[in-house]
Amino acid sequence: MAENVDAKIVIIGCGIAGIAAAHRLVKSGFTNVRILEATGRSGGRIKTGRLGNTMIEMGAAFIHGPSEENPVFCLARDYNLLDPKSLTPENQAVDVGEDPPLVPNWFTSSGQKLNPDDMDPATELFHVILDNTPESTTDKQSWSSVGDFVKSEFQRQTATKWKDKDKHTRQVLLGAMNSMLKEECFASATHSLEDLDLIGFSMYLSIKGVDCTFPSGAEGLISNLMSELPANLVSYSRPVRCIHWSYSESEENAVMVECEDGEKINADHVIVTVPLGYLKNHHSTLFSPPLPAQKLESIQKIGFGTCDKIHVEFESPWWDADCEIIYLVWDDEEDISDHVSDISNNWVRKISSFNVVKSSKSGSHVLCGWISGHEAEHMETLPEQEVRRSITELIRRFSGDLTITPTRIECTRWLHEPWTLGSYCHPAIGCSAQNFKDMMEPLPTIEKQEPLQVMFAGEATHPSYYSTMHGALLSGRREADRLISHYS
Ligand SMILES: Cc1cc2nc3c(=O)[nH]c(=O)nc-3n(C[C@H](O)[C@H](O)[C@H](O)COP(=O)(O)OP(=O)(O)OC[C@H]3O[C@@H](n4cnc5c(N)ncnc54)[C@H](O)[C@@H]3O)c2cc1C
């Protein structure tokens, strides 16, 4: 362990990755650590808000795999942020992959409530196909993407499995299958599964445990971590304009960080935790000299998509008392597909499910809808009134009740958040494990120069837990550990 190291360390971004890096460095005796954050708050994509009296999560909500292996779970447990059920050994032992078992209600676009058991052929087929996504391509069978594989498997398997079903049943099951594919698009923050690399898809590792949420809000994790850091460690509303590395004007420090307000800060090491969406759009001005080719290739190849949440409040529920998720099944779809044509008129068709938001407040009836891809990007451009009109129409159509009027609606606009420019990363076509390795590689790579000038953390730098809070947190700790061993 290092003791009282006074190397100057600047961390850019106060999301969970930046906070985790600062935490570990400060606890290990580094005395000169500073975080520069563009916005006026900590937490980044962990952002808790309110819709009326109900607490809602605009960003991360679920601890994916709440068990010992997940550092977010361990911290949340230690800070007393979880409900008793999530802490039980049984909950931690269940291996459900990416699909927590939720009690569903199914509604069709003709306003019909379906029997959940009747949807089993679709849900089972969906899981069988996704669970068997190949981890390597063979010469004989090579699919160009996850979507390509799913489609061809769907055609092959339904030709026998669904052949005796009547036309209406097949139509509804197809709609249910499409619903789940759209949900998968949200999970991967992608427009279509056709944009996901087949081999890259298997890089993501899931952790045991049934996904759980923070009953009092995910930002509680941030405030607890922040309370253990020295006051004034973070400079808020301090966007960084340019990181000058291999900086020759200063004899003492290898890096100079230039802020938007003109402040110039010399540093020995900089840990960059800005989102990949920001890097994709601003790398050419954020680094001087420019980033090396391999880093640029990773920034380009790792995908960064948009997914948004739409929170809708009702006076009374139109779903069952025990319902945890509502699936919307379009019963007029003709083919297997996870995206819509004519987005400006049909963007709401991409919303395939609504989670029932758990609340400690009685009388709170809030749903959280999910939308991703170009449809989400389009929604972000619409005026609030227009979103409200389309969502009300959607709910009336599926519930079969033409009098339902939501009391409040609020949607996120992650693509338009200037310091994020999207939601989270995914393995786009052509993306490989090497791209994630190159993404986390510190600069400079030339041995003779001052080492570890610029280091990279954040969810998009974790090779197997990308897109998650725990991946981001671990990446921050990883870069802190790199400095700790450098000074040990
Ligand atoms: C809608 C949505 C739902 C999600 N759901 C889940 C979920 O259920 N479970 C889960 O595990 N994960 C989920 N995630 C992903 C999770 O939120 C992220 O992986 C994680 O929070 C990323 O942390 P980070 O520190 O890498 O980045 P961020 O939290 O984005 O932090 C980066 C920080 O850098 C700052 N910054 C950017 N540019 C500059 C600059 N030039 N100068 C200074 N500061 C700058 C930003 O303002 C930001 O605060 C979700 C994300 C979204 C958007």
Ligand as a Chemical Component Dictionary entry (heavy atoms), coordinates in Angstrom:
data_LIG
# 
_chem_comp.id                   LIG 
_chem_comp.type                 NON-POLYMER 
_chem_comp.pdbx_formal_charge   0 
_chem_comp.three_letter_code    LIG 
# 
loop_
_chem_comp_atom.comp_id 
_chem_comp_atom.atom_id 
_chem_comp_atom.alt_atom_id 
_chem_comp_atom.type_symbol 
_chem_comp_atom.charge 
_chem_comp_atom.model_Cartn_x 
_chem_comp_atom.model_Cartn_y 
_chem_comp_atom.model_Cartn_z 
_chem_comp_atom.pdbx_ordinal 
LIG C1  C1  C 0 -31.254 4.637  -19.137 1  
LIG C2  C2  C 0 -30.135 3.871  -18.477 2  
LIG C3  C3  C 0 -30.432 2.736  -17.751 3  
LIG C4  C4  C 0 -29.407 2.010  -17.144 4  
LIG N1  N1  N 0 -29.725 0.930  -16.366 5  
LIG C5  C5  C 0 -28.757 0.273  -15.701 6  
LIG C6  C6  C 0 -29.081 -0.742 -14.757 7  
LIG O1  O1  O 0 -30.270 -1.017 -14.503 8  
LIG N2  N2  N 0 -28.050 -1.386 -14.128 9  
LIG C7  C7  C 0 -26.746 -1.077 -14.359 10 
LIG O2  O2  O 0 -25.853 -1.708 -13.760 11 
LIG N3  N3  N 0 -26.405 -0.085 -15.219 12 
LIG C8  C8  C 0 -27.375 0.596  -15.884 13 
LIG N4  N4  N 0 -27.055 1.638  -16.704 14 
LIG C9  C9  C 0 -25.634 1.888  -16.986 15 
LIG C10 C10 C 0 -24.931 2.624  -15.843 16 
LIG O3  O3  O 0 -25.703 3.741  -15.475 17 
LIG C11 C11 C 0 -23.558 3.068  -16.322 18 
LIG O4  O4  O 0 -22.843 1.953  -16.823 19 
LIG C12 C12 C 0 -22.690 3.692  -15.228 20 
LIG O5  O5  O 0 -23.441 4.529  -14.371 21 
LIG C13 C13 C 0 -21.574 4.482  -15.921 22 
LIG O6  O6  O 0 -20.720 5.086  -14.982 23 
LIG P1  P1  P 0 -19.423 5.873  -15.502 24 
LIG O7  O7  O 0 -18.777 6.431  -14.311 25 
LIG O8  O8  O 0 -18.665 5.006  -16.413 26 
LIG O9  O9  O 0 -20.006 7.053  -16.433 27 
LIG P2  P2  P 0 -20.935 8.285  -16.062 28 
LIG O10 O10 O 0 -21.841 7.939  -14.949 29 
LIG O11 O11 O 0 -21.559 8.735  -17.318 30 
LIG O12 O12 O 0 -19.909 9.394  -15.534 31 
LIG C14 C14 C 0 -19.108 10.141 -16.401 32 
LIG C15 C15 C 0 -19.085 11.585 -15.919 33 
LIG O13 O13 O 0 -18.209 12.339 -16.788 34 
LIG C16 C16 C 0 -18.730 13.650 -16.881 35 
LIG N5  N5  N 0 -18.119 14.312 -18.046 36 
LIG C17 C17 C 0 -18.340 14.083 -19.366 37 
LIG N6  N6  N 0 -17.585 14.884 -20.119 38 
LIG C18 C18 C 0 -16.853 15.645 -19.276 39 
LIG C19 C19 C 0 -15.873 16.680 -19.461 40 
LIG N7  N7  N 0 -15.486 17.085 -20.669 41 
LIG N8  N8  N 0 -15.328 17.248 -18.368 42 
LIG C20 C20 C 0 -15.686 16.854 -17.112 43 
LIG N9  N9  N 0 -16.609 15.904 -16.890 44 
LIG C21 C21 C 0 -17.178 15.299 -17.961 45 
LIG C22 C22 C 0 -20.222 13.424 -16.982 46 
LIG O14 O14 O 0 -20.957 14.588 -16.663 47 
LIG C23 C23 C 0 -20.435 12.282 -15.987 48 
LIG O15 O15 O 0 -20.791 12.768 -14.717 49 
LIG C24 C24 C 0 -28.062 2.420  -17.285 50 
LIG C25 C25 C 0 -27.772 3.585  -17.998 51 
LIG C26 C26 C 0 -28.792 4.308  -18.584 52 
LIG C27 C27 C 0 -28.469 5.570  -19.342 53 
# 
loop_
_chem_comp_bond.comp_id 
_chem_comp_bond.atom_id_1 
_chem_comp_bond.atom_id_2 
_chem_comp_bond.value_order 
_chem_comp_bond.pdbx_ordinal 
LIG C1  C2  SING 1  
LIG C2  C3  SING 2  
LIG C2  C26 DOUB 3  
LIG C3  C4  DOUB 4  
LIG C4  N1  SING 5  
LIG C4  C24 SING 6  
LIG N1  C5  DOUB 7  
LIG C5  C6  SING 8  
LIG C5  C8  SING 9  
LIG C6  O1  DOUB 10 
LIG C6  N2  SING 11 
LIG N2  C7  SING 12 
LIG C7  O2  DOUB 13 
LIG C7  N3  SING 14 
LIG N3  C8  DOUB 15 
LIG C8  N4  SING 16 
LIG N4  C9  SING 17 
LIG N4  C24 SING 18 
LIG C9  C10 SING 19 
LIG C10 O3  SING 20 
LIG C10 C11 SING 21 
LIG C11 O4  SING 22 
LIG C11 C12 SING 23 
LIG C12 O5  SING 24 
LIG C12 C13 SING 25 
LIG C13 O6  SING 26 
LIG O6  P1  SING 27 
LIG P1  O7  DOUB 28 
LIG P1  O8  SING 29 
LIG P1  O9  SING 30 
LIG O9  P2  SING 31 
LIG P2  O10 DOUB 32 
LIG P2  O11 SING 33 
LIG P2  O12 SING 34 
LIG O12 C14 SING 35 
LIG C14 C15 SING 36 
LIG C15 O13 SING 37 
LIG C15 C23 SING 38 
LIG O13 C16 SING 39 
LIG C16 N5  SING 40 
LIG C16 C22 SING 41 
LIG N5  C17 SING 42 
LIG N5  C21 SING 43 
LIG C17 N6  DOUB 44 
LIG N6  C18 SING 45 
LIG C18 C19 SING 46 
LIG C18 C21 DOUB 47 
LIG C19 N7  SING 48 
LIG C19 N8  DOUB 49 
LIG N8  C20 SING 50 
LIG C20 N9  DOUB 51 
LIG N9  C21 SING 52 
LIG C22 O14 SING 53 
LIG C22 C23 SING 54 
LIG C23 O15 SING 55 
LIG C24 C25 DOUB 56 
LIG C25 C26 SING 57 
LIG C26 C27 SING 58 
# 
